[in-house]
Amino acid sequence: MKKTSNPFTIHPPVGPYVHQVINSGYQPKWLTLSGQIGMTKEGDIPSEVSKQFELALKNIKSNLLMAEMDVKNLVKLTIYLVEEIDLEERTKALKEFLKEEETAMTLLYVKGLANPKLKVEIDVVACK
């Protein structure tokens, strides 16, 4: 069974999509998130790429929590960046986000995202 939802703790979707789709009728339970962006609950987008990165990770945690999951359930992150984040800063943010967990990860630099203000988008797959 497919269940869709949008966490109330983050911004509403900015287009005709939902933040998460859960395959809940089977074991294991799979969670697929739409690309999470660096936007506050109020809809603000900071100009700094590092702040957007931190917000996107925070929004991922909110989605995981709503799906009764945690970072230990992550299967894969696909990170899209429009501009570079200092390697040490990016690594530090990811380590703080992941704690001691490991996951598959792909990082891509792209020309642009759906909104010209956006510099970060992260796709997520998780399983419990």
Buried (B, 14 or more C-beta within 10 A) or exposed (E): EEBEEBBEEBBEEBEEEEBBBBBBEEEEBBBBBBBBBBBBBEEEBBEEBBBBBBBBBBBBBBBBEBBEBBBBBBBEBBBBBBEEBEEEBBEEBBEEBBEEEEBEEEEEEEEEBEEEBBBBBBBBBBBB
